[in-house]
Amino acid sequence: MTEPPGSIDLDETRLAIANRLRTARQMAGLSQGQVARMLGMHRPTVSEAEAGRRKVPAEELATFARLYRVSIAWLVGEVTTVDESTEGKNIILAARELKKLKPEDRRKLLEILSALVERTDRG
């Protein structure tokens, strides 16, 4: 059966919200377990929402949006830009990941980064 013109595909919408929830959590540098603890949920609840296997009520969307510091409009796909710059959030996420490395590995990675920046500056 074909959908009438202008109709909304709810499965597609749920998957889009699920992807945005996952992206926002990752940009916030949080694990599903951390989010679950912070919001008083079970980790599978967060996982199911991010997989699009469960509906996320409006109240939960608002809670996720506050935690991740994004707008509800962005989570539901009404706007395409995040409240804060994606580039800035990616830099913060990269810094969090750097902290997890052993000091020697972090030093090596920073050397590589310096070489890349130097190469970019030259041309």
Secondary structure, DSSP 8 states (H G I E B T S, - for coil): ----TT---HHHHHHHHHHHHHHHHHHTT--HHHHHHHHT--HHHHHHHHHT-S---HHHHHHHHHHHT--HHHHTTS-SS-SS-HHHHHHHHHHHHHHTS-HHHHHHHHHHHHHHHHHHHH-
